[in-house]
Amino acid sequence: MTVMRPSRIIEPYKSKHIDLRLAGHFNYFYQPQFALGSNKLKGFECLLRLSHPETGIVEPGRFIDRLNKSTIWNRLWPVMLNKVSVEQKRHGKALKLAINVSPNELEKGEKSIFLQCFYNMAKGGQLDATSIEIEITEDFQIKDYEQVNCSIYMLKQLGAKVVVDDFGAGFCNMVAIDKLNIDGVKIDRSLINGIDTSEMKQTIVKSLVSIANVKGCYVLAEGIETDSQRQMSEQLGCKYGQGFLLGRPSPSFVHLIQF
């Protein structure tokens, strides 16, 4: 008798598509964010990681593009938001979390699985939306700003805050900060890398901070890896910071203590 063996689960970066069987193997790693002036913990960004059953932890750079072009998010969002719910119940209101969401989800409006799950869980008391920030990523060019703003309005009505990620990295998010009703911006790590020695990057970041101030948004510097980058970011007006210097991503909340 021939024994049928299950087919091997293909690593996502070796295929044009994400294997649907991997849906149960995604987890969040948590990277801390701090106030640069006081060292007070602001919260954590939820960073998606894949625990591949054969090769171990896979970094998002090896799967995120394919993931965002697939329909697997429809299976993932209920799972990932439930993980957020579990952590909130475990740690209480002291835990502030930032979740990355593609603007593609926000353009879908009421058809978005993310928005449906978030709304239902917040209304049902499973999620504390007031302790959650939604980070709009730049993996999808926004076409319908009116619809995205409607989705943002719904999220903010529930108590969540909305932030533009990778600010300054491209024209797209420069337009977004003008058109979207947001609460904060995260300056792209490419501008923070070398900011302590580059007068041009200092000028750009100072200008971006001024733009954010006009909008009434707070500013967080991403990718801080040295003391000099941290000092310069604070000097130029970045209120918050995130990066390896301040804390690496971890599967647990090891930074829920005073920095």
Backbone bond lengths (Angstrom), bond angles and torsions (degrees), N, CA, C in turn:
res aa  C-N    CA-C-N  psi(-1)  N-CA   C-N-CA  omega(-1)  CA-C   N-CA-C  phi
1 M - - - 1.466 - - 1.524 109.38 -
2 T 1.312 117.40 134.59 1.459 122.06 179.89 1.525 110.11 -84.53
3 V 1.311 116.13 127.16 1.465 121.18 178.81 1.520 109.05 -92.09
4 M 1.324 115.50 123.49 1.464 120.58 178.79 1.526 108.93 -83.09
5 R 1.318 116.84 122.22 1.455 121.74 177.83 1.528 110.28 -98.70
6 P 1.324 116.95 141.85 1.462 118.90 177.86 1.519 109.68 -62.66
7 S 1.326 116.55 141.49 1.456 120.33 179.70 1.523 110.46 -66.53
8 R 1.316 114.94 150.99 1.464 121.11 -177.69 1.526 109.77 -68.62
9 I 1.325 116.26 138.03 1.464 120.90 177.87 1.522 108.26 -76.29
10 I 1.314 116.46 116.57 1.467 121.70 -174.98 1.523 110.23 -77.29
11 E 1.338 115.56 136.55 1.455 120.13 176.56 1.523 108.64 -64.40
12 P 1.346 118.42 138.83 1.463 121.41 -171.00 1.520 114.52 -60.89
13 Y 1.352 117.44 -32.94 1.460 119.06 -178.00 1.520 112.59 -78.51
14 K 1.344 118.04 -3.83 1.458 121.95 178.22 1.531 111.51 -102.36
15 S 1.304 117.11 4.30 1.456 121.45 -177.06 1.522 109.85 -136.70
16 K 1.325 115.97 156.16 1.457 120.52 176.71 1.518 111.11 -76.24
17 H 1.315 117.17 -15.07 1.456 121.69 -176.10 1.531 111.06 -128.16
18 I 1.323 115.62 158.44 1.463 121.69 176.09 1.526 108.32 -90.11
19 D 1.319 115.87 126.67 1.460 121.82 177.94 1.533 108.62 -65.46
20 L 1.319 116.86 120.84 1.464 121.14 -177.23 1.526 112.54 -59.85
21 R 1.331 116.75 -22.66 1.466 119.85 179.55 1.522 111.99 -69.86
22 L 1.347 116.30 -12.06 1.465 120.08 179.46 1.537 112.22 -83.07
23 A 1.320 117.56 -6.58 1.469 121.07 -174.69 1.520 112.64 -54.33
24 G 1.324 116.98 -33.82 1.465 119.92 -178.54 1.514 114.11 -85.79
25 H 1.329 117.09 4.12 1.470 120.56 -175.88 1.534 113.58 -109.45
26 F 1.332 117.08 8.99 1.460 120.39 178.09 1.524 109.54 -91.11
27 N 1.329 115.26 140.36 1.459 121.82 177.67 1.518 109.90 -139.90
28 Y 1.321 115.50 167.98 1.454 120.60 174.35 1.521 110.42 -101.33
29 F 1.328 115.86 137.35 1.458 122.74 162.84 1.521 105.81 -104.62
30 Y 1.331 117.21 150.32 1.459 120.61 -171.50 1.528 110.50 -119.52
31 Q 1.344 116.10 122.25 1.458 120.67 178.90 1.530 109.35 -110.43
32 P 1.333 116.78 127.84 1.467 119.86 -175.47 1.525 113.33 -73.43
33 Q 1.323 114.75 152.82 1.457 123.68 173.98 1.526 107.46 -124.23
34 F 1.333 116.37 137.49 1.463 120.53 -175.64 1.525 111.81 -128.22
35 A 1.334 115.65 152.18 1.461 121.23 168.84 1.522 107.15 -73.00
36 L 1.330 117.24 124.46 1.458 120.24 -174.17 1.519 112.21 -69.55
37 G 1.318 117.45 -28.57 1.456 119.55 -178.21 1.514 114.12 -78.72
38 S 1.325 116.66 -38.42 1.469 121.06 -173.49 1.523 114.04 -109.71
39 N 1.331 117.44 -9.78 1.471 122.43 -174.18 1.520 112.68 66.46
40 K 1.311 117.41 13.76 1.456 120.69 -179.78 1.528 109.90 -76.33
41 L 1.331 115.54 136.04 1.454 120.89 179.41 1.528 109.94 -65.88
42 K 1.332 116.04 125.45 1.465 121.65 177.15 1.517 110.89 -88.19
43 G 1.329 116.12 -44.78 1.452 120.92 -177.88 1.516 110.62 165.89
44 F 1.317 116.02 -158.99 1.464 121.46 -177.25 1.525 110.14 -134.90
45 E 1.332 115.49 141.35 1.453 119.52 169.85 1.531 108.32 -90.87
46 C 1.324 115.76 133.54 1.460 121.27 177.36 1.528 108.68 -85.44
47 L 1.320 117.16 112.97 1.459 122.60 -177.00 1.522 109.44 -107.86
48 L 1.315 116.07 122.83 1.453 121.01 -175.27 1.526 111.23 -70.97
49 R 1.321 115.72 133.56 1.461 122.61 175.19 1.530 108.41 -132.46
50 L 1.326 114.41 148.40 1.455 120.75 177.10 1.518 109.26 -108.68
51 S 1.323 116.52 119.87 1.465 121.70 175.33 1.516 107.40 -92.00
52 H 1.326 115.11 85.93 1.459 119.07 -175.85 1.528 110.05 -68.18
53 P 1.336 118.10 132.48 1.468 120.66 -175.27 1.528 114.16 -63.62
54 E 1.337 117.59 -16.17 1.454 119.94 -178.28 1.522 114.11 -113.88
55 T 1.331 117.11 -30.65 1.466 119.80 -174.39 1.527 114.02 -115.41
56 G 1.327 117.52 -1.60 1.461 119.95 177.89 1.523 113.40 86.89
57 I 1.342 116.71 -155.35 1.460 122.32 -175.95 1.530 110.65 -67.40
58 V 1.335 115.04 128.47 1.460 121.83 178.93 1.527 108.19 -113.70
59 E 1.347 116.54 127.98 1.461 121.45 179.51 1.532 109.95 -71.20
60 P 1.345 117.67 150.61 1.474 120.94 -175.30 1.524 114.19 -62.48
61 G 1.336 117.51 -26.75 1.448 119.45 179.60 1.512 113.37 -60.46
62 R 1.337 116.24 -17.84 1.463 121.08 -177.57 1.532 112.84 -94.89
63 F 1.355 116.59 -4.71 1.464 117.05 -179.14 1.519 115.04 -144.65
64 I 1.334 118.78 -14.36 1.464 120.64 -167.92 1.524 112.95 -64.13
65 D 1.340 118.11 -37.97 1.472 119.65 179.81 1.518 111.17 -62.24
66 R 1.330 116.57 -46.04 1.464 120.26 179.27 1.527 110.93 -67.14
67 L 1.307 115.00 -37.12 1.464 119.42 -179.62 1.522 111.08 -62.32
68 N 1.334 116.34 -44.13 1.464 120.27 -177.67 1.524 112.76 -70.21
69 K 1.328 116.60 -18.34 1.460 120.28 178.23 1.528 111.82 -96.18
70 S 1.309 116.34 0.78 1.461 120.29 -177.78 1.529 110.57 -104.33
71 T 1.323 115.49 175.37 1.472 120.66 177.40 1.525 111.79 -97.28
72 I 1.323 116.60 5.93 1.462 119.72 -175.70 1.529 112.06 -65.83
73 W 1.350 117.09 -22.42 1.463 119.71 178.00 1.532 110.87 -59.03
74 N 1.330 116.80 -29.89 1.463 119.21 179.29 1.525 111.20 -62.12
75 R 1.327 116.87 -28.75 1.467 121.19 174.73 1.526 111.43 -87.28
76 L 1.324 115.19 -30.58 1.467 119.48 -173.83 1.523 114.00 -75.81
77 W 1.330 117.26 -40.89 1.464 118.21 -172.82 1.529 114.23 -56.86
78 P 1.332 120.18 -45.90 1.469 118.27 177.11 1.526 112.23 -58.59
79 V 1.345 116.25 -37.71 1.465 121.03 -179.36 1.529 110.89 -68.88
80 M 1.351 116.82 -47.43 1.462 120.73 -175.28 1.533 111.39 -70.04
81 L 1.312 117.30 -38.92 1.468 119.62 178.01 1.526 110.97 -68.68
82 N 1.303 116.90 -31.21 1.470 119.42 175.20 1.531 110.48 -66.37
83 K 1.344 116.98 -36.27 1.468 120.30 175.92 1.529 110.48 -62.46
84 V 1.339 116.43 -40.68 1.464 120.84 176.60 1.521 110.19 -62.35
85 S 1.327 116.31 -43.01 1.460 121.65 179.24 1.527 111.46 -59.85
86 V 1.321 116.38 -43.90 1.466 121.31 179.97 1.523 110.69 -61.48
87 E 1.342 116.53 -44.38 1.463 120.19 -178.66 1.523 111.35 -68.13
88 Q 1.326 117.08 -37.03 1.466 120.13 177.42 1.526 111.09 -62.72
89 K 1.309 116.78 -42.91 1.455 120.13 -179.98 1.518 111.22 -67.92
90 R 1.312 116.90 -30.32 1.461 121.85 -178.66 1.528 111.76 -75.30
91 H 1.348 116.18 -38.24 1.467 120.34 -172.42 1.532 114.18 -109.40
92 G 1.333 118.25 -12.97 1.449 120.57 176.30 1.513 113.76 80.07
93 K 1.328 115.87 -168.23 1.458 122.23 -174.82 1.521 113.40 -66.91
94 A 1.328 117.93 -14.74 1.460 120.03 178.88 1.524 111.64 -67.33
95 L 1.330 116.68 -17.43 1.464 121.00 -176.76 1.524 110.17 -90.99
96 K 1.335 116.01 114.34 1.461 122.12 176.25 1.529 108.20 -108.37
97 L 1.322 116.33 127.52 1.457 120.73 -174.76 1.522 111.46 -124.21
98 A 1.342 115.75 143.01 1.457 122.54 175.85 1.522 108.74 -114.61
99 I 1.328 116.23 128.01 1.463 122.67 -176.40 1.522 109.45 -114.09
100 N 1.325 116.72 129.73 1.462 121.38 177.21 1.517 110.64 -79.89
101 V 1.334 115.54 129.17 1.457 121.62 -179.81 1.525 108.75 -135.16
102 S 1.331 116.39 131.25 1.460 120.56 176.84 1.527 109.95 -70.12
103 P 1.338 118.04 140.07 1.471 119.33 175.81 1.524 112.36 -59.81
104 N 1.316 116.41 -19.69 1.455 120.73 175.33 1.523 110.72 -57.68
105 E 1.347 116.51 -39.00 1.474 120.51 177.64 1.524 110.73 -64.19
106 L 1.323 116.36 -40.51 1.460 120.29 -177.17 1.523 111.49 -72.70
107 E 1.328 116.79 -27.33 1.466 119.97 177.20 1.531 112.14 -72.81
108 K 1.322 116.26 -21.76 1.466 119.62 -179.68 1.522 111.88 -73.34
109 G 1.342 117.04 -19.22 1.457 119.81 179.72 1.520 111.77 62.25
110 E 1.328 116.36 -132.91 1.470 120.61 -175.48 1.525 112.95 -67.74
111 K 1.333 117.98 -10.08 1.462 120.95 177.10 1.531 111.86 -85.94
112 S 1.332 117.02 -8.29 1.453 121.05 -178.13 1.527 111.23 -73.76
113 I 1.318 116.15 125.48 1.464 120.42 177.28 1.525 109.73 -64.31
114 F 1.331 117.00 -38.43 1.466 119.93 177.94 1.524 110.93 -58.68
115 L 1.339 116.76 -51.19 1.464 119.73 -177.77 1.522 111.48 -63.91
116 Q 1.329 117.40 -38.63 1.463 120.63 178.06 1.523 110.94 -61.71
117 C 1.338 115.71 -48.22 1.470 120.24 -178.81 1.524 111.10 -65.46
118 F 1.326 116.47 -45.09 1.462 120.40 -177.95 1.529 110.28 -61.45
119 Y 1.323 116.25 -46.48 1.472 120.64 -179.07 1.529 110.74 -62.23
120 N 1.315 116.25 -49.94 1.469 119.85 -177.02 1.527 112.20 -63.70
121 M 1.342 116.93 -39.78 1.459 120.33 -179.04 1.526 111.08 -72.24
122 A 1.342 116.93 -36.45 1.469 119.86 177.93 1.531 110.51 -68.27
123 K 1.316 116.48 -44.67 1.463 120.57 179.62 1.523 112.01 -67.53
124 G 1.337 115.02 -30.65 1.458 119.40 -179.37 1.519 114.16 -86.50
125 G 1.335 116.76 1.61 1.457 120.46 177.79 1.519 114.78 81.42
126 Q 1.344 117.08 9.18 1.463 119.69 179.20 1.531 112.38 -85.27
127 L 1.332 115.63 -21.02 1.463 121.31 177.51 1.519 109.48 -126.36
128 D 1.325 116.61 138.26 1.461 121.20 171.44 1.524 106.91 -96.25
129 A 1.329 116.41 94.99 1.463 121.37 -175.67 1.527 112.39 -63.49
130 T 1.324 117.56 -25.47 1.471 120.69 -178.65 1.522 112.10 -68.76
131 S 1.327 117.02 -14.60 1.468 121.09 178.99 1.531 111.81 -105.63
132 I 1.343 116.01 16.53 1.465 120.35 -176.40 1.518 111.24 -124.10
133 E 1.326 115.49 136.40 1.454 122.33 170.59 1.528 108.50 -110.42
134 I 1.320 116.17 140.62 1.457 122.06 175.43 1.524 107.42 -103.22
135 E 1.330 117.13 117.45 1.456 121.50 178.57 1.527 108.91 -96.29
136 I 1.326 115.74 115.97 1.457 120.37 179.08 1.519 108.44 -81.42
137 T 1.310 116.20 116.67 1.460 121.51 -178.09 1.534 110.29 -83.54
138 E 1.346 115.79 172.00 1.466 119.95 -176.51 1.530 111.50 -113.29
139 D 1.342 116.39 34.80 1.459 119.39 -179.68 1.526 112.30 -90.56
140 F 1.324 116.87 0.42 1.463 120.90 -176.19 1.524 107.60 -147.75
141 Q 1.329 116.77 124.45 1.452 120.25 -178.77 1.525 110.68 -73.69
142 I 1.318 116.25 126.38 1.458 121.14 -178.50 1.524 110.14 -72.40
143 K 1.329 115.30 129.20 1.459 120.94 177.79 1.525 111.44 -109.22
144 D 1.329 115.59 -33.63 1.468 120.48 -175.83 1.531 109.10 -116.78
145 Y 1.326 115.61 85.13 1.464 119.94 -177.96 1.523 111.58 -66.21
146 E 1.322 117.34 -30.90 1.467 120.47 179.48 1.523 110.62 -63.37
147 Q 1.342 116.48 -44.94 1.462 120.11 179.31 1.525 111.36 -66.75
148 V 1.337 116.83 -41.32 1.461 120.19 178.48 1.526 110.27 -61.01
149 N 1.327 116.90 -41.81 1.465 119.99 178.11 1.527 111.75 -65.33
150 C 1.328 117.11 -33.62 1.472 119.96 175.48 1.527 110.42 -63.42
151 S 1.326 115.29 -42.02 1.468 119.52 178.05 1.519 111.00 -66.23
152 I 1.331 116.36 -40.62 1.464 120.89 177.50 1.530 110.02 -62.09
153 Y 1.324 116.43 -41.16 1.465 120.63 178.97 1.524 110.76 -58.97
154 M 1.331 116.20 -44.16 1.465 120.29 179.07 1.526 110.82 -61.80
155 L 1.333 116.60 -44.69 1.463 120.62 -179.67 1.528 110.98 -62.77
156 K 1.319 116.37 -41.49 1.465 120.33 -178.98 1.523 111.69 -72.11
157 Q 1.325 117.25 -30.32 1.463 120.59 174.78 1.521 110.98 -63.85
158 L 1.327 116.11 -30.63 1.458 121.15 177.19 1.521 111.96 -78.58
159 G 1.344 116.29 -13.80 1.463 120.34 178.09 1.511 115.06 113.00
160 A 1.341 117.35 -5.18 1.467 120.44 -179.02 1.528 111.06 -76.77
161 K 1.329 115.53 158.73 1.455 121.72 172.19 1.532 108.47 -107.80
162 V 1.334 115.91 156.87 1.461 120.68 -176.68 1.525 109.31 -127.74
163 V 1.328 115.11 133.72 1.461 122.48 -173.88 1.524 109.92 -129.97
164 V 1.340 117.10 144.20 1.461 121.29 173.17 1.524 108.75 -93.07
165 D 1.328 115.70 124.81 1.463 122.22 -179.69 1.529 110.22 -87.96
166 D 1.342 116.70 158.30 1.467 123.49 174.29 1.526 112.26 57.33
167 F 1.325 117.26 37.77 1.464 121.41 -178.25 1.525 110.01 -63.95
168 G 1.326 115.45 131.77 1.454 120.77 179.86 1.509 114.13 94.87
169 A 1.349 116.67 -5.60 1.466 119.97 -176.86 1.521 112.16 -80.95
170 G 1.321 118.01 -22.39 1.456 119.86 -177.85 1.513 111.46 -163.46
171 F 1.335 115.43 172.63 1.463 121.17 -177.88 1.516 111.70 -65.14
172 C 1.335 115.59 -33.45 1.463 121.09 -174.46 1.526 111.77 -55.27
173 N 1.350 117.40 -50.95 1.458 117.53 -176.24 1.525 112.84 -78.96
174 M 1.338 117.72 -14.04 1.463 120.01 171.94 1.526 109.42 -68.59
175 V 1.334 115.98 -37.89 1.458 121.08 175.78 1.528 109.99 -70.76
176 A 1.336 115.51 -39.59 1.464 120.53 -176.35 1.521 112.07 -60.78
177 I 1.331 117.05 -40.02 1.473 118.46 -176.45 1.527 110.85 -65.90
178 D 1.331 116.69 -26.14 1.463 120.38 178.26 1.526 111.20 -78.66
179 K 1.335 116.31 -37.05 1.467 120.29 -171.54 1.520 114.65 -95.25
180 L 1.335 117.47 -19.04 1.455 119.55 -173.84 1.525 112.36 -103.14
181 N 1.321 115.64 147.43 1.466 122.23 179.77 1.531 109.05 -88.20
182 I 1.332 115.61 84.32 1.458 120.92 -172.36 1.529 111.42 -114.41
183 D 1.336 114.60 166.97 1.469 120.90 -177.53 1.526 113.47 -107.63
184 G 1.327 116.90 -21.28 1.463 119.18 -176.20 1.514 111.57 -160.25
185 V 1.340 115.12 168.17 1.462 121.41 175.96 1.531 108.61 -135.05
186 K 1.331 115.07 149.18 1.458 121.51 176.11 1.529 107.61 -114.68
187 I 1.328 116.61 115.45 1.456 120.31 -178.38 1.521 109.72 -71.86
188 D 1.324 115.33 131.13 1.456 121.77 -173.89 1.520 112.19 -59.45
189 R 1.329 115.70 143.26 1.461 122.05 -176.99 1.527 112.27 -62.38
190 S 1.321 117.95 -24.57 1.466 119.78 179.69 1.515 111.62 -64.74
191 L 1.328 116.99 -25.91 1.462 120.94 177.73 1.525 111.61 -85.77
192 I 1.325 117.08 -27.70 1.465 120.81 -179.88 1.531 110.38 -79.97
193 N 1.320 116.79 -30.79 1.461 121.00 177.13 1.532 109.63 -66.56
194 G 1.318 116.65 111.82 1.453 121.27 -179.46 1.517 114.91 87.97
195 I 1.332 116.98 7.93 1.462 120.26 -177.10 1.528 112.40 -65.45
196 D 1.325 116.13 -24.29 1.464 119.83 -178.98 1.525 112.57 -72.90
197 T 1.334 117.73 -17.30 1.469 120.73 -177.85 1.525 113.08 -120.80
198 S 1.317 118.10 -11.01 1.460 121.17 -176.78 1.525 111.30 -103.57
199 E 1.315 115.98 112.31 1.462 120.65 178.60 1.532 110.28 -65.11
200 M 1.339 116.83 -34.03 1.463 120.54 178.94 1.525 111.04 -64.00
201 K 1.347 117.76 -46.10 1.459 120.62 179.26 1.525 110.79 -65.29
202 Q 1.305 117.50 -36.07 1.463 120.67 177.28 1.530 110.25 -61.99
203 T 1.319 116.01 -42.27 1.464 120.83 179.59 1.521 111.08 -65.74
204 I 1.327 116.56 -41.81 1.467 120.97 179.95 1.525 110.38 -64.21
205 V 1.331 116.41 -48.16 1.466 120.10 -178.35 1.528 110.85 -63.81
206 K 1.324 116.62 -40.56 1.468 120.05 178.30 1.529 110.11 -60.58
207 S 1.335 116.46 -39.29 1.466 120.70 178.39 1.526 111.32 -67.53
208 L 1.337 116.37 -40.98 1.462 120.45 179.01 1.527 111.42 -64.27
209 V 1.320 115.67 -38.89 1.469 119.77 177.41 1.527 109.88 -63.47
210 S 1.322 117.21 -40.73 1.472 121.30 178.53 1.528 110.79 -62.53
211 I 1.346 116.29 -41.67 1.468 120.59 178.04 1.532 110.28 -62.31
212 A 1.334 115.74 -44.01 1.463 119.84 179.60 1.523 111.28 -64.17
213 N 1.307 116.74 -37.97 1.472 120.57 179.26 1.526 110.92 -63.97
214 V 1.333 116.56 -39.15 1.465 120.29 177.54 1.524 110.17 -62.71
215 K 1.325 115.54 -37.88 1.461 121.36 179.53 1.528 112.02 -75.37
216 G 1.331 116.95 -16.98 1.460 120.93 -177.02 1.509 112.89 82.79
217 C 1.346 116.24 27.46 1.465 121.68 -178.14 1.520 111.25 -103.26
218 Y 1.312 116.76 146.28 1.453 119.42 170.55 1.529 108.84 -77.78
219 V 1.330 117.10 162.47 1.467 121.78 -177.11 1.522 109.98 -126.15
220 L 1.332 116.01 130.92 1.462 122.87 175.52 1.528 108.79 -121.05
221 A 1.333 116.18 133.81 1.463 121.84 177.35 1.517 109.54 -93.26
222 E 1.338 116.60 125.00 1.467 121.70 179.25 1.528 110.92 -94.27
223 G 1.322 115.82 151.64 1.459 120.62 170.70 1.518 115.10 76.70
224 I 1.328 117.47 29.03 1.465 120.42 178.16 1.529 109.27 -73.99
225 E 1.320 115.90 120.14 1.467 120.17 -176.19 1.520 113.72 -121.73
226 T 1.334 117.92 -11.14 1.471 121.06 179.73 1.519 110.50 -134.74
227 D 1.332 115.51 159.98 1.462 120.44 177.65 1.523 111.44 -61.70
228 S 1.326 116.54 -38.14 1.466 119.57 -178.29 1.529 111.01 -68.11
229 Q 1.327 118.11 -34.77 1.462 121.01 175.56 1.523 110.31 -66.93
230 R 1.302 115.38 -39.80 1.466 119.59 178.30 1.525 110.97 -63.61
231 Q 1.312 116.91 -47.29 1.462 121.14 -178.75 1.525 111.57 -62.26
232 M 1.334 116.17 -43.55 1.459 119.63 -179.22 1.523 110.98 -67.71
233 S 1.330 117.55 -39.07 1.466 120.84 178.78 1.523 110.51 -60.83
234 E 1.315 115.94 -44.14 1.470 119.73 178.24 1.519 110.96 -65.57
235 Q 1.309 116.17 -41.88 1.466 121.27 -178.95 1.529 111.54 -61.45
236 L 1.327 116.59 -34.33 1.463 121.22 -178.33 1.523 113.16 -84.03
237 G 1.331 117.18 -3.23 1.459 120.00 173.62 1.506 116.90 111.32
238 C 1.338 117.91 5.57 1.464 120.26 176.54 1.523 108.65 -75.41
239 K 1.333 116.60 120.49 1.458 120.35 -176.83 1.524 111.85 -77.28
240 Y 1.339 116.23 -34.58 1.462 121.27 -176.40 1.525 111.06 -123.62
241 G 1.333 115.11 163.05 1.458 120.19 179.63 1.515 111.84 -144.52
242 Q 1.333 114.18 158.28 1.457 122.00 179.46 1.522 107.74 -151.93
243 G 1.321 117.65 141.44 1.457 120.35 179.29 1.516 111.24 158.85
244 F 1.320 116.02 174.94 1.461 121.24 -175.60 1.526 112.37 -60.75
245 L 1.334 117.91 -31.34 1.464 119.75 178.12 1.521 110.57 -60.86
246 L 1.304 116.94 -38.81 1.464 122.37 -175.36 1.525 112.54 -88.34
247 G 1.314 116.68 -26.35 1.458 119.27 179.40 1.516 111.69 163.47
248 R 1.313 116.84 133.20 1.456 121.72 178.73 1.530 110.87 -85.96
249 P 1.321 117.27 155.91 1.473 119.70 175.87 1.526 111.10 -59.25
250 S 1.316 115.58 140.22 1.458 121.17 -177.88 1.524 109.11 -142.23
251 P 1.339 117.59 148.88 1.465 119.90 177.37 1.525 113.07 -71.88
252 S 1.336 116.56 -9.10 1.465 120.47 178.15 1.526 109.26 -129.00
253 F 1.316 116.37 167.42 1.460 121.04 -176.25 1.520 110.70 -90.52
254 V 1.334 115.23 68.82 1.470 120.62 -175.83 1.516 111.66 -71.27
255 H 1.345 117.81 -13.59 1.460 120.77 -177.41 1.522 112.59 -101.82
256 L 1.338 117.48 15.45 1.458 118.95 176.30 1.530 110.74 -77.88
257 I 1.320 114.06 45.05 1.448 123.27 174.21 1.519 106.18 -139.01
258 Q 1.298 118.15 162.99 1.453 121.46 -178.69 1.523 110.01 -63.32
259 F 1.319 116.11 128.94 1.470 121.40 -179.83 1.518 110.72 -73.08
